Amino acid sequence: MTTPDQSLLGKPAPYVDQYDASLLFPIDRAPKREELGLRGPAPFFGADLWTAFELSWLTPRGKPQVAIAHVTVPCETPNIVESKSFKLYLNSFTNTRFGSADEVRDRIRADVSEAAWRGAPAQSSVGVKLLLPEQFDREPVQELDGLSLDRLDIECTDYQPRPDLLTAAFDEKPVAETLTSNLLKSNCLVTGQPDWGSVQIRYAGPQIEQGGLLRYLVSFRNHNEFHEQCVERIFMDVWRQCRPVKLTVYARYTRRGGLDINPLRTSHPGALPPNVRTARQ
């Protein structure tokens, strides 16, 4: 089993500019889910939506090509792919010749799928889409829709996750609403470097007390955990404390190393949102 401390996070790493799939470093999702009391199949659906802004390779005649890659990793995969290893892997395409952009896409799909599903009894595939330069101007910038919790003038004193701050009006008529905040911040599990994000919480059920929800989100400020793990923690805390009928938690984190990671977890299956970046990304 691979663990975060075995990865190249926080360690000097050589720049490899020739294709090398072995650079991808999978990390088992199970230990962090067990911290949340989850064993066996997770009680949510969803995916991790990656955007890679620094992707380049050579044509057979040696001319550089560039693209943006959207990679969709289902949350059912047994592993996440550690982000520094993903960056190093993409860097390894830099001086490698490929016959076409389709060949690059297919290579990424095969390699990331193998890493994400490694150790599983059955293998499936991740999604990969390449955007070429002629498509760049079609890439929109859009903020998460919903009522902003950040409008609330509250006092914040807790900077480690406090699920007890979450309350809901169980004796009142249920509601359906979408709430957002740009104040999500956590730290890398290994390096302690800051991860900045925006979060959207869409739910139906007892109305969640908004001040407590914002304090709860702020309480992640000094918490060390990967993006995917933070979103699953938020989902499970809201699910258990507020008991909604339906719940979706979607976070978009600012990019580091030319990559952004945007996990979505939901109680009910449905179409994934378009991978549209926010202004801070």
N, C-alpha and C positions, 0 to 999 in steps of 0.2 A: 504494500500500500504506500502511495506517495503522500507526503505531508508537506505543508507550506515551508517548513524550515529546510527541507531538502531541495527546494527550488533555488533559482539564481536571484530571487528577490533580495535586494540589499547587498548583493555581492558583485564584484567586478566580473564583467562578462566580455569575451572577445566579440568583435564584430565579424560575423560570418556572412559573406556576400555571395555564397554559392548554395543553392537549394539544399536544405537539410531538414527533413521532417522530424528527426529525432530531437530537435530543439523544443518541440511542444511538450509541456509538462502538465499532465492531468493531476488534479487533486480531488480525492474522494469527497463527495457531498455528505456522506452518511454521518461522520463524527459530529459535524455542526448541527445536523438535523436531530441527532440524538440528544444534544444539549437542549433542544426545544421539546423533547419528549416524543419525537417522531421516529418510529421504527416501522420498517416495511414501506408500502406505498404511501407517498405524501398525500395529504388531504387537499391538494390544490393542483391546478393546471398552470400552464404558462411557459415562458421561454426567457432566455437572456438574449437581448438584441444588441449585437456588437456593430460598431462602425469603425472601419479601419481607413484612416485618411492618408496613410503613408504606405502606398503599395506601388511598386515599380518593378519592371522586368525588362528584358531585352528581346527584340524580335530575332528571328534566325540570322538577320544581317547585322545585328548588334545595335539597332536603334532603340533607345529607351522608350518605354511606354509607361503611362501612369493611369491609375484608376482609384476609385473609392469602392471599398467592399462592405456590403451589409451581410453579416453572418448571424443566423438564427440558431441558437442552441436550445433544444427543448429541455425543460426543467426535469424531465424524466430520465435524462442521461445520468449515469452513476457518478460522473465527474464534471467538474468545471475545468476550464483550461486557464492556467495561471497567466495573467495578462502580460507580464514581462516576457515570458516564454513565447507568447503569441507574437509580440513585437519582434523578438529576435528571429522567430520563424519567418515572418513576413520580410524582414530585412534580408534574409537569405535568398530571396528572389532577385535581389538587385542586379547581380551580374550573371543571372541565369537566363539562357535563351529558351523561349517557348514559341511554339508554332502559331498560337493565337490566344486571344483573351479567354476564349472558351476553355482552352487547355489549362490556363492558370486557374480559372474558376473551378474546374473539375478537380484539379490537384488539391486546392484548398479544401474543397468539400470532402474529398476522400481522407485527407490527413487529419482534419479537425474532427470528422466523424469517428475515425479510429481512436483518437485520444479521448474524446468525450464519452464514447461507449466502451472503452477498454475495461475488461473484466466482466462485462455483462454477458449473460447467456445468449442473448440475441442482439445483433447489431442493427442499427437504423442509420439515418442520415441527418446531418444538419442542413440548413438552407444557406446557400451562398448566392449573392447577386452582385455583379460588378457593374459599376457606373463608369462609363468612359467619358473623356473630357467634353465631348459634344453634348453630354447629358447633365453636366455640372450645373448649368444655369436653371435647371428644372428642380433643383434641390431646395425646398422651402425651409424657412426658419419659423417655428411656431411654438408658442408657449403652451403648457398643459392647460386644458380648459377646466373650469370649475371655480368655486368660490374660494378666494384666497384666505387662508387662516392667518396670514401675516399681517392682516389689517388689525388684528387684536392687540391691544396694549396690555401686555401681561408681564408679570415678573417671572424670570426664569432662574432657578437656583440649582438644578440637577443636570449633570452632564455625563451620566451613565444611565443606560436604559431603565426606565421606571414604568413598567406596565401598570402599576397600581394607580398611575395618574389618569388612566382611561376609565371613563364612566359613561353610561348611557341611560336614557329615560325609559326604563322598562315598563313603567305604568302609564305611558302616554301612547298616542297613536303613532305607528311606525311611519318612517319617511324614506324617501329615496333621494340621495344627494351626492354631489361630487365636490370634494374638498382638495385644495392644493396648498403646497408650501414650497418656497425656495430656500428654506432655512435648514434643510437636511445637511448634516456634515457628520462624517465618521472618519476613521483613520485606517490605513492599510494594516491588516492583521500582522504582517511581518515587519515592515519598515516604520510604521507609525506615521507615515506621511499622510497629509490630509486628503480626503476625498469629498468633493463638493457636489451636491445634487439637489434636484427638485423632485417632489413626490406628489402623486395624485392618488387619492383614496376615494373610490367609488363604491357605495354600499346601499343596501336596502335593509331596513329593520329599525330597531329602537334608535332614536336620534342620539348621536354621539355628542357629548359635551365638547364644544370646539376648543375652549381654552385648555382643557386637560389634554386634548389630542395634540395641540400645538406644543405644549410643554413636554409631552412625551416625545414628539419628533425631535425637539431641541435636545432632549436628554441623550441622544446618540452622539453628541458633539465630541466627546473624548473617548468614544467606544472604538475598539480595534476589531474590525471584522471586514471581510470582503463584501463587495456590493451585493452579490447574490444572497449572501447570508443575512445581511442587514434587512433586505426586503422580506425574506422569509420570516425573520424575527418580528418585523412590524406586522406582517399578515397574521401570524399566529397569536400575537398579543392582542390585536384588535379583535380577532375571531373569538378568542376565549373570554376577554374582558367585556366586550360589548355585544356579543352574540348576534351579529347581523344574519339575515337570511341569505344575502348575497354580499360578496366582498371582492374587490379588485384593488391591488396595490401595485403601482407602477412608478418606478423611479428612473430618472434620467440623470446620470452623473457626468460631470465635465470630463473632457478627455485628458488622459495622461499617456505620454509616449505615443501620441498619434492614434490612440484608441479611446473610444467611449464604450461603456457597458451600461445597458439599460434593462434591468430585470423587471418582469411582470409576473405576478402570481394572482390567480383568481380562483374563486370557489366553483365556478361554472365554466364549462368549455365554450369557446367562441373564437371568432377571428382575432388574430393579433392586431394591435394598432400599427399603422404605418410607422416605419422607423424614421421619424422626422425630428431633427435636432432642435433644441432650444437655443436662444441667443447666447447663453453662456457656454454652449458646447462648440 
